[in-house]
Amino acid sequence: MKVSVDQEKCCGAGTCVLLAPDVFDQRDEDGIVVLLEPRPAEDLHEIVREAASVCPGSAISVGEDG
C-alpha cells in the first residue's frame, strides 16, 4: 500500500489522525494533515482505507504498490 495526501484539499477535520495516528498527524498551526508513514504496515491497511473514505476533503489517496 502507498498512501499520499493532498494538503491543499485538507480541511483539518482530524478524522484520519483519530483513526490512524501511526500514519497521519496534523500541523499544530492549522490542523492540516501530515503523512507520517507513506507505506504503512499491512495491519494498518484497513484503517487507512477507512480514513481515506471518511476524509471530508478527499485529501487522502490510497494505492497499491506495483
Distance bins in CASP14 RR format, pairs under 12 A and 6 or more apart:
PFRMAT RR
TARGET T0000
AUTHOR 0000-0000-0000
RMODE 2
METHOD distances of the structure
MODEL  1
1 20 0 0 0 0 0 1 0 0 0 0 0
1 23 0 0 0 0 1 0 0 0 0 0 0
1 37 0 0 0 0 1 0 0 0 0 0 0
1 38 0 0 0 0 1 0 0 0 0 0 0
1 39 1 0 0 1 0 0 0 0 0 0 0
1 40 1 0 0 1 0 0 0 0 0 0 0
1 41 0 0 0 0 1 0 0 0 0 0 0
1 42 1 0 0 1 0 0 0 0 0 0 0
1 43 0 0 0 0 0 1 0 0 0 0 0
1 44 0 0 0 0 1 0 0 0 0 0 0
1 45 1 0 1 0 0 0 0 0 0 0 0
1 46 0 0 0 0 0 1 0 0 0 0 0
1 47 0 0 0 0 0 1 0 0 0 0 0
1 48 1 0 0 1 0 0 0 0 0 0 0
1 49 0 0 0 0 1 0 0 0 0 0 0
1 52 0 0 0 0 0 1 0 0 0 0 0
1 60 0 0 0 0 0 1 0 0 0 0 0
1 61 0 0 0 0 0 1 0 0 0 0 0
1 62 1 0 0 1 0 0 0 0 0 0 0
1 63 1 0 0 1 0 0 0 0 0 0 0
1 64 1 0 0 1 0 0 0 0 0 0 0
1 65 1 0 0 1 0 0 0 0 0 0 0
1 66 0 0 0 0 0 1 0 0 0 0 0
2 23 0 0 0 0 0 1 0 0 0 0 0
2 35 0 0 0 0 0 1 0 0 0 0 0
2 37 0 0 0 0 0 1 0 0 0 0 0
2 38 1 0 0 1 0 0 0 0 0 0 0
2 39 1 0 1 0 0 0 0 0 0 0 0
2 40 0 0 0 0 1 0 0 0 0 0 0
2 45 0 0 0 0 0 1 0 0 0 0 0
2 48 0 0 0 0 0 1 0 0 0 0 0
2 52 0 0 0 0 0 1 0 0 0 0 0
2 60 0 0 0 0 0 1 0 0 0 0 0
2 61 0 0 0 0 1 0 0 0 0 0 0
2 62 1 0 0 1 0 0 0 0 0 0 0
2 63 1 0 1 0 0 0 0 0 0 0 0
2 64 1 0 0 1 0 0 0 0 0 0 0
2 65 1 0 1 0 0 0 0 0 0 0 0
2 66 0 0 0 0 1 0 0 0 0 0 0
3 16 0 0 0 0 1 0 0 0 0 0 0
3 20 0 0 0 0 1 0 0 0 0 0 0
3 22 0 0 0 0 0 1 0 0 0 0 0
3 23 1 0 0 1 0 0 0 0 0 0 0
3 24 0 0 0 0 1 0 0 0 0 0 0
3 33 0 0 0 0 0 1 0 0 0 0 0
3 34 0 0 0 0 0 1 0 0 0 0 0
3 35 1 0 0 1 0 0 0 0 0 0 0
3 36 0 0 0 0 1 0 0 0 0 0 0
3 37 1 0 0 1 0 0 0 0 0 0 0
3 38 1 0 1 0 0 0 0 0 0 0 0
3 39 1 0 0 1 0 0 0 0 0 0 0
3 40 1 0 0 1 0 0 0 0 0 0 0
3 41 0 0 0 0 0 1 0 0 0 0 0
3 44 0 0 0 0 1 0 0 0 0 0 0
3 45 0 0 0 0 1 0 0 0 0 0 0
3 47 0 0 0 0 0 1 0 0 0 0 0
3 48 1 0 1 0 0 0 0 0 0 0 0
3 49 0 0 0 0 1 0 0 0 0 0 0
3 51 0 0 0 0 1 0 0 0 0 0 0
3 52 1 0 0 1 0 0 0 0 0 0 0
3 55 0 0 0 0 0 1 0 0 0 0 0
3 59 0 0 0 0 0 1 0 0 0 0 0
3 60 1 0 0 1 0 0 0 0 0 0 0
3 61 1 0 0 1 0 0 0 0 0 0 0
3 62 1 0 1 0 0 0 0 0 0 0 0
3 63 1 0 0 1 0 0 0 0 0 0 0
3 64 0 0 0 0 0 1 0 0 0 0 0
3 65 0 0 0 0 0 1 0 0 0 0 0
4 10 0 0 0 0 0 1 0 0 0 0 0
4 23 0 0 0 0 0 1 0 0 0 0 0
4 24 0 0 0 0 0 1 0 0 0 0 0
4 33 0 0 0 0 0 1 0 0 0 0 0
4 35 1 0 0 1 0 0 0 0 0 0 0
4 37 0 0 0 0 0 1 0 0 0 0 0
4 38 1 0 0 1 0 0 0 0 0 0 0
4 39 0 0 0 0 0 1 0 0 0 0 0
4 48 0 0 0 0 0 1 0 0 0 0 0
4 52 0 0 0 0 1 0 0 0 0 0 0
4 59 0 0 0 0 1 0 0 0 0 0 0
4 60 1 0 0 1 0 0 0 0 0 0 0
4 61 1 0 1 0 0 0 0 0 0 0 0
4 62 0 0 0 0 1 0 0 0 0 0 0
4 63 0 0 0 0 1 0 0 0 0 0 0
5 12 0 0 0 0 0 1 0 0 0 0 0
5 14 0 0 0 0 0 1 0 0 0 0 0
5 16 0 0 0 0 1 0 0 0 0 0 0
5 17 0 0 0 0 0 1 0 0 0 0 0
5 20 0 0 0 0 0 1 0 0 0 0 0
5 23 0 0 0 0 1 0 0 0 0 0 0
5 24 1 0 0 1 0 0 0 0 0 0 0
5 25 0 0 0 0 0 1 0 0 0 0 0
5 26 0 0 0 0 0 1 0 0 0 0 0
5 27 0 0 0 0 0 1 0 0 0 0 0
5 32 0 0 0 0 1 0 0 0 0 0 0
5 33 1 0 1 0 0 0 0 0 0 0 0
5 34 1 0 0 1 0 0 0 0 0 0 0
5 35 1 0 1 0 0 0 0 0 0 0 0
5 36 0 0 0 0 0 1 0 0 0 0 0
5 37 0 0 0 0 0 1 0 0 0 0 0
5 38 0 0 0 0 1 0 0 0 0 0 0
5 48 0 0 0 0 0 1 0 0 0 0 0
5 51 0 0 0 0 0 1 0 0 0 0 0
5 52 0 0 0 0 1 0 0 0 0 0 0
5 55 0 0 0 0 1 0 0 0 0 0 0
5 57 0 0 0 0 0 1 0 0 0 0 0
5 58 0 0 0 0 0 1 0 0 0 0 0
5 59 1 0 1 0 0 0 0 0 0 0 0
5 60 1 0 1 0 0 0 0 0 0 0 0
5 61 1 0 0 1 0 0 0 0 0 0 0
5 62 0 0 0 0 0 1 0 0 0 0 0
6 32 0 0 0 0 0 1 0 0 0 0 0
6 33 0 0 0 0 1 0 0 0 0 0 0
6 35 0 0 0 0 0 1 0 0 0 0 0
6 52 0 0 0 0 0 1 0 0 0 0 0
6 55 0 0 0 0 1 0 0 0 0 0 0
6 57 0 0 0 0 1 0 0 0 0 0 0
6 58 0 0 0 0 1 0 0 0 0 0 0
6 59 1 0 1 0 0 0 0 0 0 0 0
6 60 0 0 0 0 1 0 0 0 0 0 0
6 61 1 0 0 1 0 0 0 0 0 0 0
7 24 0 0 0 0 0 1 0 0 0 0 0
7 26 0 0 0 0 0 1 0 0 0 0 0
7 27 0 0 0 0 1 0 0 0 0 0 0
7 30 0 0 0 0 1 0 0 0 0 0 0
7 31 0 0 0 0 1 0 0 0 0 0 0
7 32 1 0 1 0 0 0 0 0 0 0 0
7 33 1 0 0 1 0 0 0 0 0 0 0
7 34 0 0 0 0 1 0 0 0 0 0 0
7 35 0 0 0 0 1 0 0 0 0 0 0
7 57 0 0 0 0 0 1 0 0 0 0 0
7 59 1 0 0 1 0 0 0 0 0 0 0
7 60 0 0 0 0 0 1 0 0 0 0 0
8 32 0 0 0 0 1 0 0 0 0 0 0
8 33 0 0 0 0 0 1 0 0 0 0 0
8 57 0 0 0 0 1 0 0 0 0 0 0
8 58 0 0 0 0 0 1 0 0 0 0 0
8 59 1 0 0 1 0 0 0 0 0 0 0
9 32 0 0 0 0 1 0 0 0 0 0 0
9 33 0 0 0 0 1 0 0 0 0 0 0
9 52 0 0 0 0 0 1 0 0 0 0 0
9 55 0 0 0 0 1 0 0 0 0 0 0
9 56 0 0 0 0 1 0 0 0 0 0 0
9 57 1 0 1 0 0 0 0 0 0 0 0
9 58 1 0 1 0 0 0 0 0 0 0 0
9 59 1 1 0 0 0 0 0 0 0 0 0
9 60 0 0 0 0 1 0 0 0 0 0 0
9 61 0 0 0 0 1 0 0 0 0 0 0
10 16 0 0 0 0 1 0 0 0 0 0 0
10 17 0 0 0 0 0 1 0 0 0 0 0
10 24 0 0 0 0 0 1 0 0 0 0 0
10 25 0 0 0 0 0 1 0 0 0 0 0
10 26 0 0 0 0 1 0 0 0 0 0 0
10 27 0 0 0 0 1 0 0 0 0 0 0
10 30 0 0 0 0 1 0 0 0 0 0 0
10 31 1 0 0 1 0 0 0 0 0 0 0
10 32 1 0 1 0 0 0 0 0 0 0 0
10 33 1 0 1 0 0 0 0 0 0 0 0
10 34 0 0 0 0 1 0 0 0 0 0 0
10 35 0 0 0 0 0 1 0 0 0 0 0
10 55 0 0 0 0 1 0 0 0 0 0 0
10 56 0 0 0 0 1 0 0 0 0 0 0
10 57 1 0 0 1 0 0 0 0 0 0 0
10 58 0 0 0 0 1 0 0 0 0 0 0
10 59 1 0 1 0 0 0 0 0 0 0 0
10 60 0 0 0 0 1 0 0 0 0 0 0
11 26 0 0 0 0 0 1 0 0 0 0 0
11 30 0 0 0 0 0 1 0 0 0 0 0
11 31 0 0 0 0 1 0 0 0 0 0 0
11 32 0 0 0 0 1 0 0 0 0 0 0
11 33 0 0 0 0 1 0 0 0 0 0 0
11 55 0 0 0 0 1 0 0 0 0 0 0
11 56 1 0 1 0 0 0 0 0 0 0 0
11 57 1 0 1 0 0 0 0 0 0 0 0
11 58 0 0 0 0 1 0 0 0 0 0 0
11 59 1 0 0 1 0 0 0 0 0 0 0
11 60 0 0 0 0 0 1 0 0 0 0 0
12 18 0 0 0 0 0 1 0 0 0 0 0
12 24 0 0 0 0 0 1 0 0 0 0 0
12 25 0 0 0 0 0 1 0 0 0 0 0
12 26 1 0 0 1 0 0 0 0 0 0 0
12 27 0 0 0 0 1 0 0 0 0 0 0
12 28 0 0 0 0 0 1 0 0 0 0 0
12 29 0 0 0 0 0 1 0 0 0 0 0
12 30 1 0 0 1 0 0 0 0 0 0 0
12 31 1 0 1 0 0 0 0 0 0 0 0
12 32 1 0 1 0 0 0 0 0 0 0 0
12 33 1 0 0 1 0 0 0 0 0 0 0
12 34 0 0 0 0 0 1 0 0 0 0 0
12 55 0 0 0 0 1 0 0 0 0 0 0
12 56 0 0 0 0 1 0 0 0 0 0 0
12 57 0 0 0 0 1 0 0 0 0 0 0
12 59 0 0 0 0 1 0 0 0 0 0 0
12 60 0 0 0 0 0 1 0 0 0 0 0
13 19 0 0 0 0 0 1 0 0 0 0 0
13 24 0 0 0 0 0 1 0 0 0 0 0
13 26 0 0 0 0 1 0 0 0 0 0 0
13 31 0 0 0 0 1 0 0 0 0 0 0
13 32 0 0 0 0 0 1 0 0 0 0 0
13 33 0 0 0 0 1 0 0 0 0 0 0
13 51 0 0 0 0 0 1 0 0 0 0 0
13 54 0 0 0 0 1 0 0 0 0 0 0
13 55 1 0 0 1 0 0 0 0 0 0 0
13 56 1 0 1 0 0 0 0 0 0 0 0
13 57 1 0 0 1 0 0 0 0 0 0 0
13 58 0 0 0 0 0 1 0 0 0 0 0
13 59 0 0 0 0 1 0 0 0 0 0 0
13 60 0 0 0 0 0 1 0 0 0 0 0
14 20 0 0 0 0 0 1 0 0 0 0 0
14 21 0 0 0 0 0 1 0 0 0 0 0
14 24 1 0 0 1 0 0 0 0 0 0 0
14 25 0 0 0 0 1 0 0 0 0 0 0
14 26 1 0 1 0 0 0 0 0 0 0 0
14 27 0 0 0 0 0 1 0 0 0 0 0
14 30 0 0 0 0 0 1 0 0 0 0 0
14 31 1 0 0 1 0 0 0 0 0 0 0
14 32 0 0 0 0 1 0 0 0 0 0 0
14 33 1 0 0 1 0 0 0 0 0 0 0
14 34 0 0 0 0 0 1 0 0 0 0 0
14 51 0 0 0 0 1 0 0 0 0 0 0
14 54 0 0 0 0 0 1 0 0 0 0 0
14 55 0 0 0 0 1 0 0 0 0 0 0
14 56 0 0 0 0 1 0 0 0 0 0 0
14 57 0 0 0 0 0 1 0 0 0 0 0
14 59 0 0 0 0 0 1 0 0 0 0 0
14 60 0 0 0 0 0 1 0 0 0 0 0
15 21 0 0 0 0 0 1 0 0 0 0 0
15 24 0 0 0 0 1 0 0 0 0 0 0
15 26 0 0 0 0 0 1 0 0 0 0 0
15 31 0 0 0 0 0 1 0 0 0 0 0
15 33 0 0 0 0 1 0 0 0 0 0 0
15 47 0 0 0 0 0 1 0 0 0 0 0
15 50 0 0 0 0 1 0 0 0 0 0 0
15 51 1 0 0 1 0 0 0 0 0 0 0
15 52 0 0 0 0 0 1 0 0 0 0 0
15 53 0 0 0 0 0 1 0 0 0 0 0
15 54 1 0 1 0 0 0 0 0 0 0 0
15 55 1 0 0 1 0 0 0 0 0 0 0
15 56 1 0 0 1 0 0 0 0 0 0 0
15 57 0 0 0 0 1 0 0 0 0 0 0
15 59 0 0 0 0 0 1 0 0 0 0 0
15 60 0 0 0 0 1 0 0 0 0 0 0
16 22 0 0 0 0 0 1 0 0 0 0 0
16 23 1 0 0 1 0 0 0 0 0 0 0
16 24 1 0 1 0 0 0 0 0 0 0 0
16 25 0 0 0 0 1 0 0 0 0 0 0
16 26 0 0 0 0 1 0 0 0 0 0 0
16 31 0 0 0 0 0 1 0 0 0 0 0
16 32 0 0 0 0 0 1 0 0 0 0 0
16 33 1 0 0 1 0 0 0 0 0 0 0
16 34 0 0 0 0 1 0 0 0 0 0 0
16 35 0 0 0 0 1 0 0 0 0 0 0
16 36 0 0 0 0 0 1 0 0 0 0 0
16 37 0 0 0 0 0 1 0 0 0 0 0
16 40 0 0 0 0 0 1 0 0 0 0 0
16 44 0 0 0 0 0 1 0 0 0 0 0
16 47 0 0 0 0 1 0 0 0 0 0 0
16 48 0 0 0 0 1 0 0 0 0 0 0
16 49 0 0 0 0 0 1 0 0 0 0 0
16 50 0 0 0 0 1 0 0 0 0 0 0
16 51 1 0 1 0 0 0 0 0 0 0 0
16 52 1 0 0 1 0 0 0 0 0 0 0
16 53 0 0 0 0 0 1 0 0 0 0 0
16 54 0 0 0 0 1 0 0 0 0 0 0
16 55 1 0 0 1 0 0 0 0 0 0 0
16 56 0 0 0 0 0 1 0 0 0 0 0
16 57 0 0 0 0 0 1 0 0 0 0 0
16 58 0 0 0 0 0 1 0 0 0 0 0
16 59 0 0 0 0 1 0 0 0 0 0 0
16 60 1 0 0 1 0 0 0 0 0 0 0
16 61 0 0 0 0 0 1 0 0 0 0 0
16 62 0 0 0 0 0 1 0 0 0 0 0
17 23 0 0 0 0 1 0 0 0 0 0 0
17 24 1 0 1 0 0 0 0 0 0 0 0
17 25 1 0 0 1 0 0 0 0 0 0 0
17 26 1 0 1 0 0 0 0 0 0 0 0
17 27 0 0 0 0 0 1 0 0 0 0 0
17 31 0 0 0 0 1 0 0 0 0 0 0
17 32 0 0 0 0 0 1 0 0 0 0 0
17 33 1 0 0 1 0 0 0 0 0 0 0
17 34 0 0 0 0 1 0 0 0 0 0 0
17 35 0 0 0 0 0 1 0 0 0 0 0
17 36 0 0 0 0 1 0 0 0 0 0 0
17 47 0 0 0 0 0 1 0 0 0 0 0
17 48 0 0 0 0 0 1 0 0 0 0 0
17 51 0 0 0 0 1 0 0 0 0 0 0
17 54 0 0 0 0 0 1 0 0 0 0 0
17 55 0 0 0 0 0 1 0 0 0 0 0
17 60 0 0 0 0 0 1 0 0 0 0 0
18 24 0 0 0 0 1 0 0 0 0 0 0
18 25 0 0 0 0 0 1 0 0 0 0 0
18 26 0 0 0 0 0 1 0 0 0 0 0
18 33 0 0 0 0 0 1 0 0 0 0 0
18 47 0 0 0 0 0 1 0 0 0 0 0
18 50 0 0 0 0 0 1 0 0 0 0 0
18 51 0 0 0 0 1 0 0 0 0 0 0
18 54 0 0 0 0 1 0 0 0 0 0 0
18 55 0 0 0 0 0 1 0 0 0 0 0
19 33 0 0 0 0 0 1 0 0 0 0 0
19 40 0 0 0 0 0 1 0 0 0 0 0
19 44 0 0 0 0 1 0 0 0 0 0 0
19 46 0 0 0 0 0 1 0 0 0 0 0
19 47 1 0 1 0 0 0 0 0 0 0 0
19 48 0 0 0 0 1 0 0 0 0 0 0
19 49 0 0 0 0 1 0 0 0 0 0 0
19 50 1 0 0 1 0 0 0 0 0 0 0
19 51 1 0 1 0 0 0 0 0 0 0 0
19 52 0 0 0 0 1 0 0 0 0 0 0
19 53 0 0 0 0 0 1 0 0 0 0 0
19 54 1 0 0 1 0 0 0 0 0 0 0
19 55 0 0 0 0 1 0 0 0 0 0 0
19 60 0 0 0 0 0 1 0 0 0 0 0
20 33 0 0 0 0 0 1 0 0 0 0 0
20 35 0 0 0 0 0 1 0 0 0 0 0
20 36 0 0 0 0 1 0 0 0 0 0 0
20 37 0 0 0 0 1 0 0 0 0 0 0
20 40 1 0 0 1 0 0 0 0 0 0 0
20 41 0 0 0 0 0 1 0 0 0 0 0
20 43 0 0 0 0 0 1 0 0 0 0 0
20 44 1 0 0 1 0 0 0 0 0 0 0
20 45 0 0 0 0 1 0 0 0 0 0 0
20 46 0 0 0 0 1 0 0 0 0 0 0
20 47 1 0 1 0 0 0 0 0 0 0 0
20 48 1 0 1 0 0 0 0 0 0 0 0
20 49 0 0 0 0 1 0 0 0 0 0 0
20 50 0 0 0 0 1 0 0 0 0 0 0
20 51 1 0 1 0 0 0 0 0 0 0 0
20 52 0 0 0 0 1 0 0 0 0 0 0
20 54 0 0 0 0 0 1 0 0 0 0 0
20 55 0 0 0 0 0 1 0 0 0 0 0
20 60 0 0 0 0 1 0 0 0 0 0 0
20 62 0 0 0 0 0 1 0 0 0 0 0
21 33 0 0 0 0 0 1 0 0 0 0 0
21 34 0 0 0 0 0 1 0 0 0 0 0
21 36 0 0 0 0 1 0 0 0 0 0 0
21 37 0 0 0 0 0 1 0 0 0 0 0
21 40 0 0 0 0 0 1 0 0 0 0 0
21 44 0 0 0 0 0 1 0 0 0 0 0
21 47 0 0 0 0 1 0 0 0 0 0 0
21 48 0 0 0 0 0 1 0 0 0 0 0
21 51 0 0 0 0 0 1 0 0 0 0 0
22 35 0 0 0 0 0 1 0 0 0 0 0
22 36 1 0 0 1 0 0 0 0 0 0 0
22 37 1 0 0 1 0 0 0 0 0 0 0
22 40 1 0 0 1 0 0 0 0 0 0 0
22 41 0 0 0 0 1 0 0 0 0 0 0
22 43 0 0 0 0 1 0 0 0 0 0 0
22 44 1 0 0 1 0 0 0 0 0 0 0
22 47 0 0 0 0 1 0 0 0 0 0 0
22 48 0 0 0 0 1 0 0 0 0 0 0
22 51 0 0 0 0 0 1 0 0 0 0 0
23 33 0 0 0 0 0 1 0 0 0 0 0
23 34 0 0 0 0 0 1 0 0 0 0 0
23 35 1 0 0 1 0 0 0 0 0 0 0
23 36 1 0 1 0 0 0 0 0 0 0 0
23 37 1 0 1 0 0 0 0 0 0 0 0
23 38 0 0 0 0 1 0 0 0 0 0 0
23 39 0 0 0 0 1 0 0 0 0 0 0
23 40 1 0 1 0 0 0 0 0 0 0 0
23 41 0 0 0 0 1 0 0 0 0 0 0
23 43 0 0 0 0 0 1 0 0 0 0 0
23 44 1 0 0 1 0 0 0 0 0 0 0
23 45 0 0 0 0 1 0 0 0 0 0 0
23 46 0 0 0 0 0 1 0 0 0 0 0
23 47 0 0 0 0 1 0 0 0 0 0 0
23 48 1 0 1 0 0 0 0 0 0 0 0
23 49 0 0 0 0 0 1 0 0 0 0 0
23 50 0 0 0 0 0 1 0 0 0 0 0
23 51 1 0 0 1 0 0 0 0 0 0 0
23 52 0 0 0 0 0 1 0 0 0 0 0
23 60 0 0 0 0 1 0 0 0 0 0 0
23 62 0 0 0 0 0 1 0 0 0 0 0
24 31 0 0 0 0 0 1 0 0 0 0 0
24 32 0 0 0 0 0 1 0 0 0 0 0
24 33 1 0 1 0 0 0 0 0 0 0 0
24 34 1 0 0 1 0 0 0 0 0 0 0
24 35 1 0 0 1 0 0 0 0 0 0 0
24 36 1 0 0 1 0 0 0 0 0 0 0
24 37 0 0 0 0 1 0 0 0 0 0 0
24 38 0 0 0 0 0 1 0 0 0 0 0
24 40 0 0 0 0 1 0 0 0 0 0 0
24 44 0 0 0 0 0 1 0 0 0 0 0
24 47 0 0 0 0 0 1 0 0 0 0 0
24 48 0 0 0 0 1 0 0 0 0 0 0
24 50 0 0 0 0 0 1 0 0 0 0 0
24 51 1 0 0 1 0 0 0 0 0 0 0
24 52 0 0 0 0 0 1 0 0 0 0 0
24 55 0 0 0 0 1 0 0 0 0 0 0
24 59 0 0 0 0 1 0 0 0 0 0 0
24 60 1 0 0 1 0 0 0 0 0 0 0
24 62 0 0 0 0 0 1 0 0 0 0 0
25 31 0 0 0 0 1 0 0 0 0 0 0
25 32 0 0 0 0 1 0 0 0 0 0 0
25 33 1 0 0 1 0 0 0 0 0 0 0
25 34 1 0 1 0 0 0 0 0 0 0 0
25 35 0 0 0 0 1 0 0 0 0 0 0
25 36 1 0 1 0 0 0 0 0 0 0 0
25 37 0 0 0 0 1 0 0 0 0 0 0
26 32 1 0 0 1 0 0 0 0 0 0 0
26 33 1 0 0 1 0 0 0 0 0 0 0
26 34 1 0 0 1 0 0 0 0 0 0 0
26 35 0 0 0 0 0 1 0 0 0 0 0
26 36 0 0 0 0 0 1 0 0 0 0 0
26 59 0 0 0 0 0 1 0 0 0 0 0
27 33 0 0 0 0 1 0 0 0 0 0 0
27 34 1 0 1 0 0 0 0 0 0 0 0
27 35 0 0 0 0 0 1 0 0 0 0 0
28 34 0 0 0 0 1 0 0 0 0 0 0
31 59 0 0 0 0 0 1 0 0 0 0 0
32 57 0 0 0 0 0 1 0 0 0 0 0
32 59 0 0 0 0 1 0 0 0 0 0 0
33 51 0 0 0 0 1 0 0 0 0 0 0
33 52 0 0 0 0 0 1 0 0 0 0 0
33 55 0 0 0 0 1 0 0 0 0 0 0
33 56 0 0 0 0 0 1 0 0 0 0 0
33 57 0 0 0 0 1 0 0 0 0 0 0
33 58 0 0 0 0 0 1 0 0 0 0 0
33 59 1 0 1 0 0 0 0 0 0 0 0
33 60 1 0 0 1 0 0 0 0 0 0 0
33 61 0 0 0 0 0 1 0 0 0 0 0
34 59 0 0 0 0 0 1 0 0 0 0 0
34 60 0 0 0 0 0 1 0 0 0 0 0
35 48 0 0 0 0 0 1 0 0 0 0 0
35 51 0 0 0 0 0 1 0 0 0 0 0
35 52 0 0 0 0 0 1 0 0 0 0 0
35 59 0 0 0 0 0 1 0 0 0 0 0
35 60 0 0 0 0 1 0 0 0 0 0 0
35 61 0 0 0 0 0 1 0 0 0 0 0
35 62 0 0 0 0 0 1 0 0 0 0 0
36 44 0 0 0 0 0 1 0 0 0 0 0
36 48 0 0 0 0 0 1 0 0 0 0 0
37 44 1 0 0 1 0 0 0 0 0 0 0
37 45 0 0 0 0 0 1 0 0 0 0 0
37 47 0 0 0 0 0 1 0 0 0 0 0
37 48 0 0 0 0 1 0 0 0 0 0 0
37 51 0 0 0 0 0 1 0 0 0 0 0
38 44 0 0 0 0 0 1 0 0 0 0 0
38 48 0 0 0 0 0 1 0 0 0 0 0
38 60 0 0 0 0 0 1 0 0 0 0 0
38 61 0 0 0 0 0 1 0 0 0 0 0
38 62 0 0 0 0 0 1 0 0 0 0 0
38 63 0 0 0 0 0 1 0 0 0 0 0
38 65 0 0 0 0 0 1 0 0 0 0 0
39 45 0 0 0 0 0 1 0 0 0 0 0
39 48 0 0 0 0 0 1 0 0 0 0 0
39 62 0 0 0 0 0 1 0 0 0 0 0
39 63 0 0 0 0 0 1 0 0 0 0 0
39 64 0 0 0 0 0 1 0 0 0 0 0
39 65 1 0 0 1 0 0 0 0 0 0 0
39 66 0 0 0 0 0 1 0 0 0 0 0
40 46 0 0 0 0 0 1 0 0 0 0 0
40 47 0 0 0 0 1 0 0 0 0 0 0
40 48 1 0 1 0 0 0 0 0 0 0 0
40 49 0 0 0 0 0 1 0 0 0 0 0
40 51 0 0 0 0 0 1 0 0 0 0 0
40 52 0 0 0 0 0 1 0 0 0 0 0
40 60 0 0 0 0 0 1 0 0 0 0 0
40 62 0 0 0 0 1 0 0 0 0 0 0
40 63 0 0 0 0 0 1 0 0 0 0 0
40 65 0 0 0 0 0 1 0 0 0 0 0
41 47 0 0 0 0 0 1 0 0 0 0 0
41 48 0 0 0 0 1 0 0 0 0 0 0
42 48 0 0 0 0 0 1 0 0 0 0 0
42 49 0 0 0 0 0 1 0 0 0 0 0
42 64 0 0 0 0 0 1 0 0 0 0 0
42 65 0 0 0 0 0 1 0 0 0 0 0
44 50 0 0 0 0 0 1 0 0 0 0 0
44 51 0 0 0 0 1 0 0 0 0 0 0
44 52 0 0 0 0 0 1 0 0 0 0 0
44 62 0 0 0 0 0 1 0 0 0 0 0
45 51 0 0 0 0 0 1 0 0 0 0 0
45 52 0 0 0 0 0 1 0 0 0 0 0
45 62 0 0 0 0 1 0 0 0 0 0 0
45 63 0 0 0 0 0 1 0 0 0 0 0
45 64 0 0 0 0 1 0 0 0 0 0 0
45 65 0 0 0 0 0 1 0 0 0 0 0
46 52 0 0 0 0 0 1 0 0 0 0 0
46 53 0 0 0 0 0 1 0 0 0 0 0
46 62 0 0 0 0 0 1 0 0 0 0 0
47 53 0 0 0 0 0 1 0 0 0 0 0
47 54 0 0 0 0 0 1 0 0 0 0 0
47 60 0 0 0 0 0 1 0 0 0 0 0
47 62 0 0 0 0 0 1 0 0 0 0 0
48 54 0 0 0 0 0 1 0 0 0 0 0
48 55 0 0 0 0 0 1 0 0 0 0 0
48 60 1 0 0 1 0 0 0 0 0 0 0
48 61 0 0 0 0 0 1 0 0 0 0 0
48 62 1 0 0 1 0 0 0 0 0 0 0
48 63 0 0 0 0 1 0 0 0 0 0 0
49 55 0 0 0 0 0 1 0 0 0 0 0
49 60 0 0 0 0 1 0 0 0 0 0 0
49 61 0 0 0 0 0 1 0 0 0 0 0
49 62 1 0 1 0 0 0 0 0 0 0 0
49 63 0 0 0 0 1 0 0 0 0 0 0
49 64 0 0 0 0 0 1 0 0 0 0 0
50 60 0 0 0 0 0 1 0 0 0 0 0
50 62 0 0 0 0 0 1 0 0 0 0 0
51 57 0 0 0 0 0 1 0 0 0 0 0
51 58 0 0 0 0 0 1 0 0 0 0 0
51 59 0 0 0 0 0 1 0 0 0 0 0
51 60 1 0 0 1 0 0 0 0 0 0 0
51 61 0 0 0 0 0 1 0 0 0 0 0
51 62 0 0 0 0 1 0 0 0 0 0 0
52 58 0 0 0 0 1 0 0 0 0 0 0
52 59 0 0 0 0 1 0 0 0 0 0 0
52 60 1 1 0 0 0 0 0 0 0 0 0
52 61 1 0 0 1 0 0 0 0 0 0 0
52 62 1 0 1 0 0 0 0 0 0 0 0
52 63 0 0 0 0 1 0 0 0 0 0 0
53 59 0 0 0 0 0 1 0 0 0 0 0
53 60 0 0 0 0 1 0 0 0 0 0 0
53 61 0 0 0 0 0 1 0 0 0 0 0
53 62 0 0 0 0 1 0 0 0 0 0 0
54 60 0 0 0 0 1 0 0 0 0 0 0
55 61 0 0 0 0 1 0 0 0 0 0 0
55 62 0 0 0 0 0 1 0 0 0 0 0
END
